[in-house]
């Protein structure tokens, strides 16, 4: 089974450092967050951790929680420079 899980990516500069840190998390769920200075690594880490969590739900028969992760309405993305 494949899920389309919308994610939110935020770029921050902690401690006024010039090196950005990317934070990746699901758009509609609490929980998994991955942070890395490289966007690709943050997304890969997020996907790996989330995959482990979802497989755990399947193994434990927690289909109700698994069903919540399948929530994926149509969304549009916008970028606002502030």
Buried (B, 14 or more C-beta within 10 A) or exposed (E): EEEEBBBEBEEEEEEEEEEEBBBBBBBBBEEBBBBBEEBEBBBBBBBEBBEEBBEEBEEEEEEEEBEEBEEEEEEEEEEEEE
